């Protein structure tokens, strides 16, 4: 049975180098690495732990409908804008992320039915030794870019070197550890990972986007660039209006339409993406029939705002999706680069003043639950679980970093009485501040004669309402907090440069915590512009915990390693945890359909462009 509905996730961006890449295109001699034997047979996929779940002869991903008709135009909306078409460099946040996968493909592609497994795409097979040190990709001879030029080993090596030098911080960090990379022939590329302890490294290489060596401008690669990229994906970019509109058109000669990992996906002939200033504008666009899909982020609007004609007559359908993914973390983040926030006791006291109980009842009709972990709704969450022996042995190397109540799993965010003015909580926060040396002078909190005053950076009216309530609550303990509204462009620029005291930050969840943590909490990411270390968190304990997580060799090891990291983060009080729902609320036109079967472990439930959906009435072909 097929029915309408479900959701897309949320809603994370020189000439001398060109000469260098030309000079080292094949790095060490081919024979040097070719002489290293591979002890494993060629396989069809890679898994983080164990073997991929699907057999070599799988027909399609379980959540895809292989007989989905092709055709029609999908209209989508996003908040904000864009000023670049390169989502792969350090300015990736300035570019539309839907270019990834739709236009530019990777060597292999992830199955969203498994926590972390990749299957053939540009690479039709891979072999890897038992030590996970020698990784060899075999390029599909059918693979080609949209200009019909074949994808060869030189393109893969070019992409690797370019992304290692000028790519996203995550690419640079991951690829820097690769000992060598060579082409064994035009269709075979081998990477040497000898000495790399990160078990995820082979999968990161497999997920590497493949760029055309002939069509990529190396000198301008790290710029904000509106050059339309040449990719190998199912779509090409057909229209661009900077900051306002991006249109994709199906490549009628797409090389990969019949390979198993692509069957039943990318079913629309056209995808038109328009950008809007805020969530309210997106909602009005849905009501006006200008977009086909919207995910609702406001519980109040979901409860009361969808009684409009298109919903009543069935032209727009409301649906609730309950994915099995972790929730991640969303909250008011403290910028520890600011001296005012260096004392964890101040951060904890401020966090205590977030009155979730009143806010949930009065703003959200009681539809949310409080977020309590950085890996909530998953086995990786530490809250409510005493630390295991393995965790305790690791954390013993960093005495005092994790609080006893967090080590024992007893800690929870402070619960208010729901009145909006819980005096008991305020007294507890004041006592904590007094122990830290803060005093009240004429109703204002200060230390060493310096008042505690801060600005909360916000970008829309929903955030403003939340920030105003939080600021009012914080004022009861003498803290002057001032929400300040910025437009999307200003907001993103300040975020990328860490020019804020506090803001609402969000960490999208991963089915298995791994390399994404490097760009969130490590010392190396602290002052790297465009990193997502929003809190300015850095410590030997965090660096060691992430290294320990990445070195995990079994799923059991990754669970206790992630819980140890979670305890360190919770003890740091880097965020004021907000709330989440265990459902995704979406509304869409009745003309678009999707498979009944949803992915089990989606990062974005249906990708950036509803990859498994199709247009009702389109003709199968």
FENMO-V103370 format. One record per pair of residues at least 6 apart in sequence whose ideal C-beta (glycine too) atoms are under 7 Angstrom apart, sorted by the first residue. I is the first residue (numbers start at 0). J is the second residue. Records with the same first field share a line. If there is no record, write none. Layout:
I = J + J
//
This chain:
0 = 595
1 = 592 + 594 + 595
2 = 595
3 = 316 + 589 + 592
4 = 316 + 318 + 593
5 = 318 + 320 + 585 + 593 + 597 + 604 + 605
6 = 294 + 320 + 583 + 585 + 604 + 605
7 = 292 + 294 + 603 + 604 + 605 + 606 + 609
8 = 601 + 602 + 603 + 604
9 = 294 + 507
10 = 294
11 = 507 + 531
12 = 86 + 90 + 91 + 92 + 93 + 94 + 529
13 = 218
14 = 218
16 = 164 + 165 + 217
17 = 217 + 218
20 = 157 + 160 + 161 + 217
24 = 153 + 156
25 = 156 + 181 + 182
26 = 179 + 180 + 181
27 = 179 + 181
29 = 181 + 182 + 183
32 = 179 + 181 + 189 + 191
33 = 183
35 = 133 + 191
37 = 126 + 128 + 133 + 135
38 = 128 + 129
39 = 126 + 127 + 128 + 129
40 = 126
41 = 124 + 126 + 137
42 = 124 + 125 + 126
43 = 55 + 118 + 119 + 124
44 = 51 + 116 + 117 + 118
45 = 51 + 107 + 116 + 117 + 125 + 127 + 201 + 202 + 205
46 = 115 + 116
47 = 114 + 115 + 198 + 199 + 202 + 511
48 = 553 + 554
51 = 116 + 118
52 = 113 + 116
53 = 110 + 118
57 = 259
58 = 65 + 259 + 262
59 = 65 + 259 + 262 + 263
60 = 110 + 112 + 260
61 = 112 + 596
62 = 111 + 112 + 594 + 596 + 597 + 598 + 611
63 = 262 + 263 + 264 + 594 + 611
64 = 263 + 594 + 611
65 = 262 + 263
66 = 619
67 = 263 + 266 + 613
68 = 266 + 613 + 617 + 618 + 619
69 = 266 + 268 + 617 + 620
70 = 268 + 614 + 617 + 618
71 = 267 + 268 + 614 + 617
72 = 267 + 268 + 269 + 271
73 = 267 + 269 + 270 + 291 + 591 + 608 + 609
74 = 271 + 289 + 290 + 291
75 = 270 + 272 + 290 + 291 + 292 + 608
76 = 273 + 275 + 281 + 284 + 290 + 293
77 = 272 + 274
78 = 275 + 277 + 278 + 281 + 487
79 = 274 + 487
80 = 242 + 243 + 274 + 487 + 488
81 = 93 + 94 + 95 + 242 + 274
82 = 93 + 223 + 241 + 242
83 = 90 + 93 + 94 + 223 + 224 + 225
84 = 94 + 98 + 224 + 225 + 226 + 227 + 228
85 = 94 + 224 + 228
86 = 94 + 95 + 96 + 98 + 99
87 = 162 + 166 + 167 + 208
88 = 165 + 166 + 167 + 220 + 221
89 = 167 + 168 + 221 + 529
90 = 223 + 529
91 = 167
92 = 491 + 495 + 529
93 = 223
95 = 245 + 272
96 = 607
97 = 272 + 607 + 608
98 = 228
99 = 208
100 = 232 + 606
101 = 232 + 233 + 234 + 247 + 607 + 608
102 = 228 + 230 + 232 + 234 + 235 + 236
103 = 208 + 210 + 228 + 230 + 232
104 = 120 + 121 + 209 + 230 + 231 + 232
105 = 120 + 121 + 206 + 207 + 208 + 209
106 = 120 + 121 + 122 + 136 + 205 + 207 + 209
107 = 117 + 118 + 119 + 120 + 122 + 205 + 206
108 = 117 + 118 + 120 + 260
109 = 116 + 117 + 206
110 = 116 + 118
111 = 598 + 600 + 601
112 = 598 + 599 + 600
113 = 600
114 = 510 + 511 + 600
115 = 202 + 510 + 511
117 = 202 + 205 + 206
118 = 260
119 = 258 + 260
120 = 255 + 260
121 = 138 + 139 + 142 + 150 + 209 + 231
122 = 136 + 137 + 138 + 139
123 = 137 + 139
124 = 137
125 = 134 + 135 + 136 + 137 + 205
126 = 135
127 = 133 + 134 + 201
131 = 192 + 198 + 201
132 = 191 + 192 + 193
133 = 189 + 191
134 = 189 + 190 + 192 + 201 + 204
135 = 187 + 189
136 = 188
137 = 186 + 187
138 = 150 + 151 + 152 + 186
140 = 186
141 = 254
142 = 150 + 231 + 254
143 = 149 + 150 + 231 + 254
144 = 150 + 211 + 229 + 230 + 231
145 = 229 + 230 + 231 + 235 + 250
146 = 229
148 = 213
150 = 209 + 231
151 = 185 + 186
152 = 182 + 184 + 185 + 186 + 187 + 188
153 = 182 + 212
154 = 209 + 210 + 211 + 212
155 = 188 + 209
156 = 180 + 182 + 188
157 = 210 + 212
158 = 207 + 208 + 209 + 210
159 = 174 + 180 + 207
161 = 210 + 217 + 220
162 = 170 + 174 + 207
163 = 170 + 171 + 174 + 175
165 = 220 + 221
168 = 518 + 524 + 527 + 529 + 530
169 = 514 + 517 + 518
172 = 517
173 = 200 + 203 + 514
176 = 195 + 197 + 200
177 = 190 + 191 + 192
178 = 191 + 192 + 193 + 194
179 = 191
180 = 188 + 190
181 = 189
182 = 188
183 = 189
190 = 204
192 = 200 + 201
196 = 549 + 550
197 = 549 + 550
198 = 549 + 550 + 551 + 552
199 = 513 + 514 + 549
203 = 514
209 = 231
211 = 229
214 = 229
216 = 226
225 = 239 + 241
227 = 236 + 239
231 = 254
233 = 249 + 250 + 253 + 265
234 = 247 + 248 + 249 + 250 + 270
235 = 247 + 248 + 250
236 = 245 + 247
237 = 246 + 247 + 248
238 = 244 + 246
239 = 245
242 = 274
243 = 273 + 274
244 = 272 + 273 + 274
245 = 272
246 = 269 + 271
247 = 269 + 270
248 = 269
249 = 268
255 = 261
263 = 611
264 = 610 + 611
265 = 610
266 = 612 + 613
267 = 614
270 = 608
275 = 281 + 284
276 = 487
277 = 459
278 = 296 + 297 + 459 + 461
279 = 460
281 = 293
282 = 293 + 300 + 304
284 = 290
285 = 293 + 315 + 586
286 = 307 + 309
288 = 309
291 = 587 + 588 + 591
292 = 585 + 587 + 591 + 609
293 = 585 + 586
294 = 583 + 584 + 585
295 = 301 + 584 + 585 + 586
297 = 461
298 = 363 + 364 + 366 + 367
299 = 362 + 363 + 364
301 = 584
302 = 364
305 = 317 + 586
309 = 315
310 = 317
313 = 589
314 = 588 + 589
315 = 586 + 587 + 588
316 = 586 + 587 + 589
317 = 586
318 = 585
319 = 582 + 584
320 = 582 + 583 + 585 + 597 + 604
321 = 581 + 582
322 = 583 + 597 + 601 + 604
323 = 599 + 600
324 = 508 + 510 + 600 + 601 + 602
325 = 374 + 375 + 376 + 377 + 379 + 508
326 = 370 + 375 + 376 + 508 + 579
327 = 505 + 506 + 507 + 508
328 = 370 + 373 + 506 + 574 + 576
329 = 370 + 503 + 505 + 577 + 579
330 = 370 + 504 + 574 + 575 + 576 + 577
331 = 455 + 469 + 501 + 503 + 574 + 575
332 = 501 + 502 + 504 + 533 + 534 + 573 + 574
333 = 340 + 346 + 501 + 534 + 573
334 = 340 + 497 + 499 + 500 + 501 + 534 + 535
335 = 341 + 534 + 535 + 536
336 = 497 + 535
337 = 500
339 = 451 + 453
340 = 346
342 = 435
343 = 571 + 572
344 = 431 + 432 + 434 + 435
345 = 432 + 435
346 = 572
347 = 431 + 572
348 = 428 + 431 + 432 + 476
349 = 473 + 478 + 575
350 = 572 + 575
351 = 413 + 424 + 427 + 428
352 = 428 + 472 + 473 + 475 + 476
353 = 469 + 472 + 575
354 = 415 + 419 + 421 + 472
355 = 369 + 412 + 415 + 578
356 = 414 + 415 + 417
357 = 415 + 417 + 419
358 = 468
359 = 365 + 367 + 578
360 = 417
362 = 464
366 = 580
367 = 578 + 579 + 580
368 = 578 + 579
369 = 412 + 576 + 578
370 = 576 + 577 + 578 + 579
371 = 382 + 411 + 412 + 576
372 = 380 + 381 + 382 + 565
373 = 506 + 565 + 568
374 = 380 + 512 + 561 + 565
375 = 579
376 = 581
378 = 558
379 = 512 + 558 + 561 + 562 + 565
380 = 565
381 = 408 + 562 + 565 + 566
382 = 408 + 410
383 = 408
384 = 408 + 562
385 = 407 + 408
386 = 394 + 406 + 566
387 = 559
389 = 559
390 = 559 + 562 + 563
393 = 547 + 563
394 = 400 + 401 + 563
397 = 540
400 = 540 + 567 + 570
401 = 566 + 567 + 570
402 = 410 + 570
404 = 410
405 = 566 + 569 + 570
406 = 566
410 = 569
412 = 576
413 = 424
415 = 421 + 424
425 = 475 + 476
428 = 476
429 = 476
432 = 444 + 476
436 = 446
437 = 444 + 445 + 446
438 = 445
439 = 477
442 = 477
443 = 450 + 477 + 479
444 = 450 + 451 + 476 + 477 + 478
445 = 451
450 = 479
451 = 478 + 479
452 = 479
453 = 480 + 500 + 501
454 = 481 + 483 + 500
455 = 466 + 470 + 480 + 481 + 482 + 483 + 500 + 501 + 502
456 = 483 + 485 + 490 + 493 + 499 + 502
457 = 463 + 466 + 482 + 483 + 484 + 503
458 = 484 + 485 + 487 + 490
462 = 503
463 = 482 + 484
466 = 482
467 = 482
469 = 480
470 = 480 + 481 + 482
473 = 480
485 = 493
493 = 499
494 = 502
495 = 528 + 529
496 = 528
497 = 535
504 = 533
506 = 519
507 = 602
509 = 515 + 602
510 = 600 + 602
511 = 557
512 = 548 + 561
513 = 548 + 549
514 = 549
516 = 545 + 548 + 564
517 = 524 + 545
518 = 524 + 530 + 531 + 532
519 = 531 + 532
520 = 532 + 536 + 541 + 545
521 = 537 + 541 + 542 + 545
522 = 537 + 542
524 = 530 + 532
525 = 532 + 535 + 537
534 = 573 + 574
536 = 571 + 573
540 = 567
541 = 567
544 = 563 + 564 + 567
545 = 564
547 = 560
548 = 557 + 560 + 561 + 564
551 = 557 + 560
583 = 604
590 = 614 + 615
591 = 612 + 614 + 615
592 = 612 + 613 + 615
593 = 605 + 611 + 612
594 = 611
597 = 604
598 = 604
605 = 611 + 612
//
